[in-house]
Amino acid sequence: MKIALISMEVVPGRPDLNAASMRRKIAEAKTAGADLALFPALSLSGLFLGNVWKQPAFLRDCTAYAEEIAATADGITVLFGNGAADDGCTGVRRTLMEARDGVLREVAHSPLHGAGTHFSPLLYELPNEDIILAADASPFPVCFDVRALADTAREKRKHIFYVNALGLQDKGKTIYTFAGRAQVFSADGMRVLMSPAYTEGMTVVDTESMPAPLTAAKEAPIAPKYRMLRYAVQKFLERIHMERVVIGISGGIDSAVAAALYVDAIGADKVLLVNMPSQFNSATTKGLAAQLAENLGCRHMIVPIEESVAHTVQQLTAVPIMGTAAQAAEHLTISSFVRENMQARDRSGRVLSAVAATWGAGFTCNANKAESTVGYATLYGDQAGFLSALADLWKHEVYALARYLNTEIYKREVVPQGIIDIVPSAELSDAQNVDEGKGDPIRYPYHDYLFRAFAEENRIPEDILAHYADGDLEEYIGCAAGLVADYFPTAEEFIVDLERWWGLYTGMAVAKRIQSPPLLSTSGRAYGSDHPESQIDAYETIRYRALKKQLLKK
């Protein structure tokens, strides 16, 4: 038997477009001599559809297009995924349909929980054959565990033919990619075929001459996330009909990696880089920003903001506050902290938005996950943008991506080594002078892993403090040994730091995350749909208070 595995881009909510694509793919499979064509799960409907799943007319149309596919399956067996009305609690089910010569029947199904992102593939054991077909629609990186497929093949002594959906789908703010890989596992559990990720196409396998086992390719851990990000950027821009992008560059790592990623994804001619220095930006970072632009071959601009920020300060402090509630000669007093945030808002709200509108583009948000976790960003300032491509990457992953882009993608130094080496800093005041080694208040080698414990592993201060007391915190959260003692010589300093960041994570940072731009999910636990949260205050458990009291007594 010849089986065609179809890696097809699924357009969510458009069964008409998907059906047309499927008809073309079926014709190609017949031309290739295939006896059977396997499409992904939900290949007609798509997965993340919001309230569309509750529309009877949509489900009715999905059924009608399935009948069209059955009519197309002339002389070939076609298996494909769809959504259908169901009497169960969800009202909808995933269904795997078999079509041949106008006859359509359901061969597998499971309830569809629209809020979830982690599903097992629909499996169908071909009668009188040592073959299991597996149709999936799982987003990156929550694809069905390869080991589970291998174990199933081994246990049942049957070959498994698997295909996942391809494309970009979203649940509002959180955007997911589907890699579209086709894979084949032999009856002894060995993977013998894997198609390229994020590539539409067809793979035909003859079951009478199975391929030899594959040798696992070694690559950097960041490589799969790079492929996902590049594809997602391309597809998201295509979806919103945006061809050009404006990126504010500071001479720091986040904006540099964002610039290199967008140039790789859409081309240097479609990217405009803007450096917006104030009095606090050093010659070092201004020079690194210029070097980045030159390395990437982009258009770039230098738009100083000091004059406009100073004008805003002068204007707001000079204008009197009026009204019966106002005191005599009352004026605003602008603190140094407020002035710092004014710089960020001037950059995004005034310069980048105007440049993007003028150039027919959108401007990006370059925040990373550590910053989002504790709200280390300015509302309507550096948190603004049409898309936050790096928002699900921890700071150490941003550095890893910078190195990967240099060595593996561009094969030259596009992100200057100086940007990789310099201390991370927002450069909003003299207290963040990079030439003096001063930077952000976040100590990324430790806080990246502490924040990850909060956000992705649902750890609370009680857990952290207990492991601190036991002396194994670094192993528990995964950071380098010795950091805790280096950063926090006393228990009191450690507790102050822990409570500071936990308070921000559960407090103001939640409000900021709610207002943040759409983001790409690279972890399966991104802020947004992957991470339900409420605006409630920090809570100290009874055990935490007891541990804290015990440690502070020592």
Number of C-alpha atoms within 10 A of each C-alpha: 13 17 23 28 29 28 28 25 24 29 20 20 20 17 26 16 14 22 20 14 17 24 17 12 20 25 15 15 25 18 9 15 14 22 17 23 26 26 31 33 29 26 30 30 30 26 29 21 17 13 8 12 23 14 10 12 11 19 20 14 16 23 19 13 20 23 16 17 27 23 16 20 25 17 13 20 20 26 27 24 28 25 27 23 22 14 9 10 10 14 14 20 22 23 24 28 21 24 25 19 15 14 14 19 13 14 15 15 19 15 18 22 16 16 11 11 20 16 16 16 24 21 18 19 16 11 8 6 10 16 21 21 22 26 28 29 29 25 28 21 20 17 20 18 10 12 12 12 23 20 16 19 25 18 12 15 16 19 27 28 24 26 28 31 31 27 24 25 23 20 18 13 18 19 23 26 25 26 30 29 26 28 21 27 29 24 21 16 23 21 24 15 21 15 19 14 18 23 16 17 17 21 17 17 18 13 14 8 9 14 15 11 14 12 9 7 5 6 8 11 12 17 15 15 19 17 14 21 22 18 20 24 20 17 17 17 17 11 10 8 9 13 14 20 24 27 26 27 30 25 32 24 26 22 23 28 27 24 29 25 22 23 20 16 18 17 15 20 13 16 24 25 27 24 23 24 23 19 13 17 22 16 13 14 23 19 13 23 28 19 18 26 25 13 15 22 16 18 15 20 16 15 14 16 20 16 11 16 20 14 12 15 18 12 12 15 15 13 12 15 16 12 8 7 7 11 11 11 9 13 15 13 11 13 9 11 10 11 17 17 18 22 24 24 21 21 27 25 17 14 17 28 20 16 19 18 12 10 13 13 21 23 25 27 28 24 29 23 23 24 20 22 26 23 22 23 22 17 17 19 20 22 25 25 23 16 23 22 26 25 27 23 23 23 24 15 18 23 19 17 24 26 22 18 22 18 13 12 14 14 11 13 15 24 27 21 14 16 24 20 11 19 19 23 23 22 24 23 17 13 14 20 19 22 14 10 12 17 21 17 12 16 12 18 13 19 20 23 22 25 25 18 19 20 19 16 12 11 15 16 22 18 16 22 22 16 16 18 14 9 12 13 19 19 11 15 21 14 18 12 13 10 13 17 11 9 13 14 10 14 18 14 11 17 18 11 15 16 14 12 20 21 16 17 24 21 18 16 22 21 15 19 20 14 14 25 19 21 24 26 30 24 15 21 18 22 27 19 19 17 13 9 13 10 12 10 13 14 12 13 12 9 14 18 14 12 15 17 11 11 16 11 8 7
